[in-house]
Amino acid sequence: MSNASILGIAALVAAATAFPARAADKRYPLADVAKIEITEPSIRSAWENKNFLDCDDVVLTEEDVRHALRHMRKVSEKSYFDDYAERTGCLGGARVTFKNGKAIAIGIEPTGRINTFELTAKLKPTPGPETYYECDPCRARKMELLKDALNRADERRLKKLEAEGKIPPGEAERRLKTLRASR
């Protein structure tokens, strides 16, 4: 192999690692964000189960929104609403205003599922459709919070079972240690 071939291959490898295969949505560049307002730090759906996860334990932050804008990848509506899509029953909402005046509403689940829609100047939804995204880095970012929240939910559930006499005294603590170790 010649030096030119080696340099060419090295340049291709460097370019491939510098630019991900799927970039974040170019319509909403993080560099152009003027303001992020958290409108709903934690919303729960009708099927939230506090014995599984208390949505108050998983709160959306401005940094979560920035992270999502940096890493979200567009998916089809069918994929977003797939029966096997992971859901927690929790969601956070924000309004993002860009320097050019464009504004979007964004909903982010701890699992990395995201939906957005554009807003008019009066902050009403535009007639256009919602857009759906997934964000694996967002999911990884929230996983530690989810672990803590799940641990607290397990503790509540096991202490309740112990108090009701459904499990022997001291068993809640033993089971909790096992559950925490498995996460």
N, C-alpha and C positions, 0 to 999 in steps of 0.2 A: 504494500500500500504506500502511496506517495504521501508526502507531508500535506499536500493540498487536500487529498481525500480524507486524511485524519482530521484536519482542521474543519472540513465541511461537515463531517459527522459530529464533531464536537459542537459545532455551531447549531446543528439541528437538535441535538440533545439539550443544549442550553435553552434554545427557544421553546422546546416542548415542555420543559420544567418551569419556565418563566410564565407561560400562558396556559392556564387550565383548558381542557378540551371544551368545556362549556362555561362560558363567562356569565356573570350576573347580568340581569336585565339592564341593557344600556339605556332604557327609557328613564331609569331612576338611579343615576350615578351618585354615589355617596359623596363625591367631591362637590356636588352641586346642592347639597342639603343646606337649607337656611335655618330650619327649625323642626324639631321633633317634639310633639306634645303627646304624652301618654294619656289617652282618653279613658281607657279601662285597664287598670293594672292587672286585674284578674276577673274573668267572667267564667261562670260555670254553666254548662249545658244542663238540660233537664235530667240527664242520666248520670250526673256526677255522683260518685259513691265515695263518701268521706272515709269509709272503712278501707277503700283502696287508695284514694288520693284526695286530699283537701286542697282545692284550688287556691285557697288563701296562702298555702305554702309555696306556690309557684307564681311569682309576680313578674310581669314584663317590665323591663327597664329600658332607658334610652340606649344604653350600650347594646342590648339585645336587638333593638331595631337597626342600629348601625351595622351590627354583625350580619343580620339578615339581608340588608341591602347589598352588602359586600359579597354574600355567598349564595343567595337564593337562585334556584334553577327552575325555569318554567316547566310545568307539566300539564298534561291534558286534564280537562274537567273530569273525564272518565277515570283517570288514574287518581286524581285527588279524592274522588268520592268512592273509590274502590272499597268493596266490602271488607277487604283484608288490610286496609290502611290502618295504621296504628293511631289510636285516639285516646285521649285521657279524660275528656269531658271538660277540659280547661282551655282558656284562650285569653290572650291579652290583646288590647287594641290601641292603635296610635294614629295620629295624623301627622303626615310628613309634608312640609312645605319646601319647595325648591327655590333656588335663587331666581329662576325665570317666572315664578308665580304659580307654577303647576303645583297641585296638592293631591295627595292620595291618602286614602284610609287603608290601613294595613292591620290584618289580624294574624297573630302568630301563636301557634300552639307549642307547648314544650317539646313535642315530638318533631318539630321542624316543618310542620305543615303550615303554609302561609297562603292567605288570599288578599288580594288588593283590588281596589277600584278607584278610579280617578274622581275628583271632586270639582264642582264648579267654583266660581269666585265666591258664591254664597255658601260654600261648604256643603252643597247638596250633591248626591251621587250623579254622575253624568249618565246619559242614556246607554253608554257602552257596557259591555259585559265585564264581569269580574275576571281577574286573571289568577291562576293558581300556580303555586310554587311548592317545592320541597327544598329543605336546607339541611343536609346531613351535618355540616359543621355547627348549625344552630342546635340541633338535637344533642350533639356531643357536649356542647356548652352547657345546656340545661340538665344534662344527665346527673351531675352531682347534686343539684337541687332536687331533682326527682328522687334520687336515692334517699336524701334526707327526709323528704316529704313522705315517701313510702315507708321509711323506718318509723316515722311518727304515727302514721296511720296504722301500721302493724302494732305498734305499742298500744295505741288506744283500743284497738280491736281485742288484743290479747288480755289487756288489763280488765276490760269489760267482761270477757269470758271468765276470767279468774274471779272477779267480784261476784259474778252470777253463779259461781260454783260449777261451771261447765268444764273447767280444767283444774287440776290440783294446784294448791298454793306453790309458788316458785316455778311452775311450768311456763308461765308467760315469759319470764326472764330467760329461761333456757331456750325457748322457741325463738325469741327475739334475737338472741345471739346467733342462732343458726341462720335465721333469715338475713341478718346483716352480713354475715360471712359469705353468704351465697351471692350477694350483689357485688 
